[in-house]
Amino acid sequence: MSDQSLYERLGGTYAIAGAVDVLVDRLFANVAVNANPAVHEHHGNPANAPGYKFLVTAWSIEAAGGPKCYPGRDMVEVHETLNIDDHGFDAVALEVAATLSFLGVPDAEHKEFMDIIESYRAQVTGADRSTTPA
């Protein structure tokens, strides 16, 4: 394996921003992703796209081992009111994988980034949140 971080092997900030630009357009148009009404409400407003692209780019840079630049909230807080289930998570993960393939990301980097995405499943779906009995 290379001594370079995944961030560097993906091409750094400009390449990651370019990939996120493609990805977010795909996510905003994806019927399965937007089947969740809370997600659709956010994606249904085109004015949200630039800010969302910025946050996903910054998050991706950090997650891939690049510089600290993500100013957003943590994944649990961001997703706690969206009621994302495994099906919704899988729909997003499929778009991430398809975008990486479309852009020609090599297999090793593709797998490494998808492993990062998968490592957030419990935080995004709420599977690791403590629940209080009713």
ABEGO torsion letter per residue (X at the ends): XBABBAAAAAGEAAAAAAAAAAAAAAAAABAAAAABAAAAAAAABAAAAAAAAAAAAAAAAAAAGBBBABABBBAAAAAAAAGBBAAAAAAAAAAAAAAAAAAGBBAAAAAAAAAAAAAAAAAAAGAABBBBBX
